[in-house]
Amino acid sequence: MVRSPAWRRAEAARPLLRNFIGRQNAAWILMSSEMGGRRRGAPHGLAWKVCEPDDLLPEARRHAEVLASRPISSLMADEQTLVEPDARGIAAGWSANTHSSPS
């Protein structure tokens, strides 16, 4: 079976889901395929902020403007700080799923 890049990315992220939202929440989401609604995702850390659908675009634009006003070098350094602790796990998951034998 040839696996798509999207499938491989999802598999690489699987260990991070458990670390991010907790073992029981991750198990339920993976086994039931029930992500829940927007209000349910925020307590699990799957969403940063919840707003009404009509407010989504103005909120997104406001946040984009704030980030766009920051120096790119600062944003890149912040991203590195956030990603660094999980980088090894991401790389290991990606490697395991891109080099695995077809099943």
RAGIKA-V603120 format. One line per field, one symbol per residue. psi: psi as a letter, one per 30 degrees, with the letter a starting at -180 (. if undefined). A space follows every 10 residues. Layout:
psi=???
This chain:
psi=kkkleeeeee eefeeeeeee fleeeeeeee efgjflaeff eeffgfkekk lkeffeeeee eeeeeeeffl keeeeeeeee eeeeffeeee eeeeeeffgl kk.
